[in-house]
Amino acid sequence: MSTSLNPTALVRLLGSWNSGALPAYRELADVVRLLVMDGRIPLDVALPSERALAQTLGLSRTTVTAAYASLREQGFLTAGQGSRGRTRIPHRTAPVSAPGLAVPEGLLDLAYASLPAAGEVVHRAFADALTELPARLPGFGYDAVGEPALREAIAEKYTAEGVPTSPGQILVTSGAQHALNIVLRALAGKQDRVMVEHPTYPNALDAIRAAGCKPLPVALPSGTSPAWDIDAMVATMNQQRPAMAYLVPDFHNPTGRIMSDLQRRRLTRAAAASGTVLVVDETLRELNLDGVRTAPMSSFSPAVVSIGSLSKSHWAGLRTGWIRADESLIVRFVAARTVMDLGGPVVEQLAAARLVRSFAEPLDARLEELRHNRESLLGLIAERLPSWEVERPRGGLTVWCRLPLASSTALTVLAPDFGVRLAAGPRFGVGGAFEHYLRVPYTLPAAQLEFAVGALRAAQDKLDASPHLRRTLKTERPPAVAVA
Ligand SMILES: Cc1ncc(COP(=O)(O)O)c(C=O)c1O
């Protein structure tokens, strides 16, 4: 069904958009663009006619015509019949080069923190897996717990790390995000509280909310010693009795922190006492850039539910992850899983089994590259954005930056003009927190990081030059870009 926005509704959404600091058509276009990116004006909606909007806003029709023309030019309105263009988001916007830097093809994506495949290793695993396929073809192809060879390989990996594990304690999933959704469906009821670190991984927050649960944020300390406020977490568990806690103690996303063994021990003890199930996301555990030694959380308590994935160590395109838990819980997870899907694809799992068996193979080169990129990014930020405070990540893929002003969403909205796509700080928190923060991944090679930091600098300069623009672009909700 086609929808349209009437002028009164649009004027209400626009709020006090017109400061007079820039030409009115420019301000009008900027705010409409923001509303579209932010999801407050849905896609494929016809905007009011130029005449009707001009009348309602008390503006000249020329101003509205120019604003609509600018939106069309930027790809936020279809070229449709007459003036009733429909809202859209451009596949790619035409980036403006930051001074002295070549513009890349399309947007440089800083919202995803992910690496390309460990190509040769992954390719070989798939080629080998295909040789096993003919023997599988007579079967049905359904298996809700996962390929036996893969479950075995994952169990052996845990056992080798000091956590004795049987294949029956492993459920193979389509990645860590799928795993978290299964755990939520099985263990958390609607209205249940789920304790989270604050900040935390945005897709986990979305999953918790989508399950009808209430995220219970506990702030990470602003300094890194200690890296977690275990006292606050213990108090939260004792007082609020959350059903679950979702934690990323191994190279936490977005800060790159690692939790000490002492903190792990305290946390698991307190969780057992309060009846809170600790769900520990180990997706980034292998990206140990500084060689920090910690014991897996599940070595401190058999009640811990661990989630793992090959997405960061090998390739997100494998869409392969797992849950490690007590066998009685795995039975419940399988029941919850089959509501959503009936099993994972066979060839991917056969390939994953090979990758898990020789897990370390691609890691040395990957870690070396990431160490190099981390230094490049930290150096570039220190040089080009000296007013940003950064926390040196011990591992993982991202740097969590504190901005001098609460301008994260505004930077995110402007960034595509300079060739980059960002995830705003508030995506990593609840209640609009973290407008002062931005996560920047070091997954790109140095030359692209240089472009990215140049673009961030150019976007920040634009904001610095116009406090009004900063105010206007500051929204209640950050743009709903996909994040990983
Ligand atoms: C902490 C964390 N958990 C889960 C995921 C998603 O993992 P997967 O691709 O296995 O679903 C990511 C990806 O960025 C992540 O950083």
Ligand as a Chemical Component Dictionary entry (heavy atoms), coordinates in Angstrom:
data_LIG
# 
_chem_comp.id                   LIG 
_chem_comp.type                 NON-POLYMER 
_chem_comp.pdbx_formal_charge   0 
_chem_comp.three_letter_code    LIG 
# 
loop_
_chem_comp_atom.comp_id 
_chem_comp_atom.atom_id 
_chem_comp_atom.alt_atom_id 
_chem_comp_atom.type_symbol 
_chem_comp_atom.charge 
_chem_comp_atom.model_Cartn_x 
_chem_comp_atom.model_Cartn_y 
_chem_comp_atom.model_Cartn_z 
_chem_comp_atom.pdbx_ordinal 
LIG C1 C1 C 0 30.544 -9.520  20.641 1  
LIG C2 C2 C 0 29.958 -10.035 19.357 2  
LIG N1 N1 N 0 29.036 -10.990 19.405 3  
LIG C3 C3 C 0 28.475 -11.475 18.286 4  
LIG C4 C4 C 0 28.813 -10.982 17.046 5  
LIG C5 C5 C 0 28.125 -11.547 15.835 6  
LIG O1 O1 O 0 28.670 -12.784 15.559 7  
LIG P1 P1 P 0 28.097 -13.727 14.411 8  
LIG O2 O2 O 0 28.574 -13.179 13.105 9  
LIG O3 O3 O 0 28.723 -15.053 14.721 10 
LIG O4 O4 O 0 26.622 -13.759 14.530 11 
LIG C6 C6 C 0 29.766 -9.984  16.955 12 
LIG C7 C7 C 0 30.092 -9.407  15.648 13 
LIG O5 O5 O 0 30.551 -8.308  15.550 14 
LIG C8 C8 C 0 30.357 -9.501  18.136 15 
LIG O6 O6 O 0 31.274 -8.540  18.104 16 
# 
loop_
_chem_comp_bond.comp_id 
_chem_comp_bond.atom_id_1 
_chem_comp_bond.atom_id_2 
_chem_comp_bond.value_order 
_chem_comp_bond.pdbx_ordinal 
LIG C1 C2 SING 1  
LIG C2 N1 SING 2  
LIG C2 C8 DOUB 3  
LIG N1 C3 DOUB 4  
LIG C3 C4 SING 5  
LIG C4 C5 SING 6  
LIG C4 C6 DOUB 7  
LIG C5 O1 SING 8  
LIG O1 P1 SING 9  
LIG P1 O2 DOUB 10 
LIG P1 O3 SING 11 
LIG P1 O4 SING 12 
LIG C6 C7 SING 13 
LIG C6 C8 SING 14 
LIG C7 O5 DOUB 15 
LIG C8 O6 SING 16 
# 
